[in-house]
Amino acid sequence: MTVLIKPHSNNQISHDYIDFVRRGFSNPRKKIINSVSMGLKIDNNEIKLLMNKTDIDHSLRPQHLTLSQWGNLYKNYKKIYVD
């Protein structure tokens, strides 16, 4: 019997995701809503709706989000603004 080990393609982190997170940290001393809004140049109200949809407290700072929260925020951002 031969076992073939093949990595999942979803294990790769996209450059778009990395860019998204970098923009989210563009102003790390600001709250996440302002940091993401300024980094992506999207209105605060739209970012607030995006965060509500993702169940993220918009009063947090970027460094307080988990990797899972960043991933979910990016997925919802992509659905609305990219796809």
Residue pairs with C-beta under 8 A, 6 or more apart in sequence:
16 78
16 82
17 71
17 74
20 40
20 74
20 77
21 70
21 74
22 39
23 36
23 39
23 40
24 32
24 35
24 36
24 39
24 62
24 65
24 70
24 73
25 35
25 39
25 62
25 63
26 35
26 38
26 39
27 34
27 35
27 38
27 39
28 35
28 61
28 62
28 63
29 61
30 38
30 61
31 58
31 59
31 60
31 61
32 51
32 56
32 58
32 59
32 60
32 61
32 62
32 64
32 65
33 44
33 47
33 48
33 51
33 58
33 59
34 44
35 61
35 62
36 42
36 47
36 62
36 73
37 43
37 44
37 46
37 47
40 47
40 77
42 81
47 58
48 58
50 73
50 76
50 77
50 80
51 57
51 58
51 73
52 58
53 76
54 69
54 72
54 73
54 76
55 72
56 65
56 69
56 72
56 73
65 73
